[in-house]
Amino acid sequence: MAIIKPYKTVIVDDHPIVTEGLQLLFSKSDDVEIIKSFKTGEALLAYENLDKIDIILLDIFLPDTNGIDLCLKIKKTYPKIIILGMSSQSERSIILQMIKNGAQGYLLKSASLEEFKNCMNKAASGELAFSQQVEKIIENTSVYDLKAVPRLTQREKEILKLLAEGKSTQEISDMLFLSYLTVQTHRRNLLNKYEVRNVVELLKFAKENGLYVP
């Protein structure tokens, strides 16, 4: 369900020219209400009314953390908050990681006021939103690239670790004191979860996406 205007918005950026510029740009807008601005991730997380915020405009590089990790942390606690990453950096990998960590969009700081407004409106209605230059950067990106990588359960981590060590289903069954059928089911679920055809592809995917394989 779309959020109601004006969007209660906070800015997280340690550059005064950015925060003051955005506050000035939105000062006469009926769509956006800038509630506060913060220079660090710690200050944002300490804000007692964070649960009442609709949108966070989040810089990627902050003095105490990076926006990618902070985005994931916020979304775990406040899943309904819309996060739009913003940066002067336009690397495709950074943009995709922000989206995978729960951001609903990404803008370059050079974007116009109308682009900011359009992106906020799109994100508020449930769509992924990008400024024009960012759209060009990710125009050949598949929907799968933008999907968050599903997390492993503790049992799946154990089984994936043993698979990476070359253990067979029977060996894993014996080592974890599980039935052969249970281990087989976990293996099949792992393949389905990550949409791969076999264990070789599963281990390759796990390595590329930083899944738990010690």
N, C-alpha and C positions, 0 to 999 in steps of 0.2 A: 504494500500500500504506500502511495506517495506521501511524503511529508508535507506539512502545510507551510506556506509562506507567511511571513518572512522566515527564511532558514536561519536558525540560531547557529552562528558560525564562530569558530575560533581559528586563529592563525598561529602556526608554530614555525617560527623563523627567527634566526638570531641577527638578521640584518635589518636595522631600523628603516632603511630606505624602502625595503620590501613591505614590511608590516604597515608603516605609515602610508605608503603608496596605495596599498590595498584598502586600508581604512578610508582613505580619501576617495578612492574610486567608488566604493560602495556606500559612502555617506548619504547619497541622495537616492539610493536604490530602495524600492519597495519590496524587492525580492529577498534581500539579504540583510541580516542584522549582525554586525560584528560585535560579539559579546566581550571577547578578551583576546589578547595576544600573549604568546609565551616564547621565551628564547631557548628553552631547553625541554627535553623530553621529561625530565624529572619534575619540572614545574607544571607541565601539563597533567601528568599523572597524579600530582598532588592537588589538583583543582577539585574542590568538593562538589561542584555542580556539573561535573563532566557528563554524568548520565542524562542531563537535560539538553545536551548539545545535539544538533542535527548533523552538522558538517564540520569536519576538520580539514583545513588547508595545511598540509604537512610537508615541510621542507625535507629533502632527502638527507642533507648533511647538517647535523646539529653538533654543538660543542661537546655534548656528553653521550651521544648515541647516534645511530643512523636511522633514518625514517623507515627503512625496510623492516628492521627488527621492531621498532616502536609500533609500526602499523599492526604487526602480528599480535603484539602484546595488548594493544587497545582492543582489537577485534575479539580477542578471547574473552575479555571482561565486558565489553560493550559492543556486542555484535550488530546492534542496530545503527550505530553511528556510521555515517558515510565519511570515508576518508578519500581525499583527492591528493595524490602526491604532486608536488611542484618543485621544479629545479631548473637550473640553467644547464644541467647535464641531460643529454639526450641518448645515452647508450641504451640500446634495445634490451640488454640483459637486465639493467636496473628497472626499466619500465615493466618488464614481464614479471620480475620478482616481486615488485610492489603489488601487482594484480594478484599474483599467486598468494600473497600474504593477506589479501582481503581488501585492498584498495579498490574503489569503484571507478578510478580514473587517474589520469596523469596529465599535467599541463607544464609547459615551459613557462618560466617567469616572464618571458617576453610576450606572452599571449595578451590579447586585447581584453578590455573589460567585457565586451560582448562574448568572447570565447569563454571567459571565466563564468559568466552568467549561463551561457548555453550548457557548459559542462556540468554546472551545479544543478540545473534543471533536469538534464538527462539522468544524472546520477540519482537525483531525488525520485525519479520515476522508475528507477530500477535498472537502468541501462549502464553499460560501461561507457565512460566519457573521456575523450582525449582532445587536446587542442590540435589545431590543424597540422602543425609541424610533426607532432607525435603520431598522428594518424598516418602520415607518410612513412614514418620510420617503421611502423608495425603493420603496414598495409598487407603484407604477405604472411602475416601471422595466422596460424590456424586456431580454431576455437580450443583445440586440445592444449595448445601452448599456453593459453590463458587460464586453464583450469588449475585449481589448487591441487597439489599432490596429496592424495589421501594419507592420513597418518597411520602408523603401524600400532597395533596393540602390543602389549608386552609379550604375549605368546608368539605373535607374528615376528617380533624382533628376534626371539630365541630361535625360531625355525629358520628365518632368513639367514641368521648367523651360521647355523649349522649347514644350510644349503651352500653357503659361500665357502665353507670348509670342505665341500665335496661329499657330505654325508648322504646316505641313501634314506629313503622313507623309513625302512625298517630300523636303521641305525638311530635315526632321530626318535623313533618310537621308543626304542630301548633306553636312550639317554634321558628322555624327558618323562619317562614312565606314562606314556600315552598309548592308546590303541593305534594300530596301524591305520585304521579307517579315519581316526581323528586327525592324524598327521596328513593323511591324503586329502582330507577335506580342507585343512588349513592351506595346503599347497595350492589346491584348486582355487580357493578364495583369494589367495595372493595374486594368482595369474589373472583372475577376473577383475580384482580391484585395480590393478595397474594396466589392464588391457594389453597383456602380452601373451605370447603363444606357448612359451616354455620357460624352463628355469634359467637357461642361458640369457634369454631376453630380460627376464626378471632381474637377474644380477647386474646386467648392463644398465638397466633403468635405475636400479637402486644406487649404483655408483654415480651415475650422471646427476641424480637428483638429491644426493646427500642423505639417503636413507640410512638407517642404522645398520651398518655392516662393519664391525670392528676389524 
